[in-house]
Amino acid sequence: MRELVVIAPREYWPVIRSGLVVCDYKVRFFVRQEIISSKKSKQKIANDPYQLTQLVTRLRTKVDALLLVVPRNRSPRSVAPGPLISGLPLGLVFANQPSDLKPWLMAATYDSPHHLWVVLAMWRRSYLRLGKRIARWMRSSNPNNVEGWYDDTITRDDLVQKLAQGPRVVVYVGHGRPRGLTGYEGLRWYHFTQVQQRQPCGTFICFACDTLKRTYGVFPFGCRLVLSGAVGAYLGAVEPLLVDANTRLAHLMGELFDKRAASDLATLVIKMHERLHDKPEYKPAYKAFSDYRIIGNPLQAL
């Protein structure tokens, strides 16, 4: 049985335990260590403010992923140095009180009756080509349930209506901002609030800049999707990215789908790390990879 370690204040444990009870993996809890600031620990706090690296070294049994609950005023970039901690995928959820997690928990545990995978691509020739290539790779793993809802074939309003039906996997390639996607006439968080969410999406993978970047007055797009219960898990970037490096990451993910190498988000992230780590030719892509974060359930099924 797979195991998820949850790091959160004690008052969050009951709602998380009851929310994840239907999952087919074990959940273990640890109290979140509060940040203690000092001159000597300034660099340490900057890289790992909740001392997750130390916690992983204390684990005596094999675990598959970590989930950290942090206050909403924190940014995805500031609470973790990358999508993995000591080789373990780390999911982040942002909440100021336990009830904030209930919409996300419903999405994270929803078992979609269909396995539709969707590729989104911004209306630019290079991204449309990339999106269609990814769709071909994904069909190797899911031959009859991959669709391309590309920016040159669908309006923003129609896209939001379709996403509200709950595809199991959504992949976007294009430009992004903290407020949303640049493609599809500028897809923003509030467009999702204008339609009824029939079913939550499973995993949203966004190969774009900044959709998890916290700016003054802006709670990032990907964090909003997760906290609202629109998606169970979101993988996106906290910084601007080099186009070539980010394209290489998208290619790598597509190749992993082609080889049927992952059945959940955590495994996909681990496989990407293994392909990129300590390989000089992939250094720019690995730098881009380190600017990604998982929001929501790291064990979300693909």
Residue pairs with C-beta under 8 A, 6 or more apart in sequence:
1 24
1 25
1 26
2 24
2 25
2 26
2 64
2 299
3 25
3 26
3 27
3 28
3 61
3 62
3 63
3 64
4 20
4 23
4 25
4 26
4 27
4 28
4 63
4 64
4 65
4 66
4 67
4 298
4 299
5 27
5 28
5 29
5 30
5 55
5 59
5 63
5 65
5 66
5 67
6 13
6 16
6 27
6 28
6 29
6 30
6 66
6 67
6 69
7 29
7 30
7 31
7 32
7 50
7 52
7 55
7 66
7 67
7 68
7 69
8 16
8 29
8 31
8 32
8 67
8 68
8 69
9 31
9 32
9 69
10 31
11 98
12 69
12 95
12 98
12 101
13 29
14 98
15 98
15 99
15 101
15 102
15 105
16 27
16 29
16 69
16 101
16 105
17 27
17 29
19 101
19 102
19 105
19 106
19 108
19 109
20 27
20 105
20 108
20 109
22 109
23 109
23 299
25 64
25 299
28 63
30 55
32 50
32 68
32 69
32 70
33 50
33 51
33 55
35 45
35 49
35 50
36 45
37 45
46 78
47 81
48 80
48 81
48 85
49 78
49 79
50 68
50 70
50 79
52 66
52 68
52 80
52 85
52 86
52 90
53 85
53 86
56 66
56 85
56 86
56 88
57 86
63 88
64 88
64 89
64 266
64 299
65 88
65 89
65 90
65 91
65 266
65 298
65 299
66 85
66 88
66 89
66 90
66 91
66 298
67 90
67 91
67 92
67 93
67 297
67 298
68 79
68 80
68 90
68 91
68 92
68 93
69 93
69 94
69 95
69 101
70 79
70 92
70 93
70 94
70 95
71 94
71 95
71 96
72 94
72 95
72 96
72 100
72 219
74 94
75 213
75 214
75 220
75 238
76 92
76 212
76 213
76 214
76 220
76 222
76 223
76 238
76 293
76 295
77 212
77 213
77 214
77 238
77 239
77 291
77 293
78 214
79 92
80 90
80 92
80 293
81 290
82 289
82 290
82 291
82 292
82 293
83 89
83 90
83 235
83 269
83 273
83 289
83 290
83 292
83 293
83 294
84 90
84 269
84 270
84 273
87 270
87 273
89 265
89 266
89 269
89 270
89 294
89 298
90 293
90 294
90 298
91 233
91 294
91 295
91 296
91 297
91 298
92 293
92 294
92 295
92 296
93 101
93 104
93 226
93 227
93 295
93 296
94 100
94 219
94 223
94 227
94 295
95 101
95 227
100 227
102 229
103 227
103 228
103 229
104 226
104 227
104 228
104 229
104 232
104 296
106 200
106 229
107 200
107 201
107 226
107 229
107 230
107 231
107 232
107 296
108 232
108 233
108 296
108 297
108 300
109 232
110 166
110 199
110 200
110 202
110 232
112 166
112 167
112 168
112 199
112 202
114 145
114 168
115 142
115 145
115 168
116 145
116 146
116 147
116 167
116 168
116 169
117 138
117 142
117 145
117 146
117 147
117 167
117 168
117 169
117 170
117 171
117 302
118 146
118 147
118 148
118 149
118 162
118 163
118 167
118 169
118 170
118 171
119 131
119 132
119 134
119 135
119 138
119 146
119 147
119 148
119 149
119 150
119 171
119 172
119 173
120 131
120 149
120 150
120 151
120 159
120 170
120 171
120 172
120 173
120 174
120 181
120 183
120 184
121 127
121 128
121 130
121 131
121 132
121 148
121 150
121 151
121 172
121 173
121 174
121 183
122 128
122 151
122 172
122 173
122 174
122 175
122 181
122 182
122 183
122 184
123 150
123 151
123 152
123 183
124 174
126 247
127 151
127 173
127 174
127 183
128 150
128 151
128 152
130 173
130 247
130 250
130 251
131 148
131 150
131 171
131 173
132 148
132 150
133 251
133 254
134 171
134 173
134 250
134 253
134 254
134 257
135 146
135 147
135 148
137 254
137 255
137 257
137 258
138 146
138 169
138 171
138 254
138 257
138 258
139 146
140 257
140 258
140 259
140 260
141 257
141 258
141 260
149 159
149 162
151 174
151 183
151 184
154 162
154 184
155 184
155 185
156 184
156 185
156 186
156 187
156 191
157 191
159 184
159 187
160 187
160 191
160 192
160 194
160 195
161 195
163 170
163 192
163 201
163 230
164 192
164 195
164 196
164 197
164 198
164 199
165 198
165 199
166 197
166 198
166 199
166 200
166 201
166 202
167 201
167 202
168 201
168 202
168 203
168 301
168 302
169 202
169 203
169 205
169 302
170 201
170 203
170 204
170 205
170 231
171 205
171 206
171 207
171 250
171 253
172 181
172 183
172 204
172 205
172 206
172 207
172 208
173 207
173 208
173 247
173 250
174 181
174 182
174 183
174 207
174 208
175 181
175 182
175 183
175 208
175 209
176 182
176 206
176 208
176 209
176 210
176 211
176 221
176 236
176 237
177 209
177 210
177 211
177 221
178 210
178 211
178 212
178 213
178 214
178 215
178 218
178 220
178 221
179 188
179 189
179 218
179 221
180 186
180 187
180 188
180 189
180 191
180 211
180 221
181 187
181 206
181 208
181 211
181 221
182 208
188 221
189 221
189 224
189 225
192 225
192 228
192 230
193 228
197 229
197 230
200 229
200 230
200 231
200 232
201 225
201 230
201 231
201 232
202 231
202 232
202 233
202 300
202 301
202 302
203 231
203 232
203 233
203 234
203 235
203 265
203 300
203 301
203 302
204 222
204 225
204 231
204 233
204 234
204 235
204 236
205 234
205 235
205 236
205 253
206 222
206 234
206 235
206 236
206 237
207 246
207 247
207 249
207 250
207 253
208 236
208 237
208 241
208 246
209 237
209 239
209 240
209 241
209 246
210 237
210 238
210 239
210 240
211 220
211 221
211 222
211 236
211 237
212 220
212 221
212 222
212 223
212 234
212 236
212 237
212 238
212 293
212 295
213 220
213 237
213 238
213 239
214 220
214 238
220 236
221 236
222 234
222 236
222 295
223 234
223 295
224 230
225 231
225 234
225 295
226 232
226 233
226 234
226 295
226 296
231 296
232 296
232 297
232 300
233 265
233 294
233 295
233 296
233 297
233 298
233 300
234 294
234 295
234 296
235 265
235 269
235 292
235 293
235 294
235 295
236 292
236 293
236 295
237 246
237 288
237 291
237 292
237 293
238 291
238 292
238 293
239 291
241 288
241 291
242 284
242 288
244 284
245 284
245 285
245 287
245 288
246 288
248 282
248 284
248 285
248 288
249 272
249 285
249 288
249 289
249 292
252 272
252 275
252 276
252 285
253 268
253 272
256 262
256 268
256 271
256 272
256 275
261 267
261 268
261 271
262 268
262 271
262 302
263 301
263 302
264 299
264 300
264 301
264 302
265 294
265 297
265 298
265 299
265 300
265 302
266 298
266 299
268 302
269 294
269 298
272 289
273 289
275 282
276 282
276 285
276 286
276 289
277 286
279 286
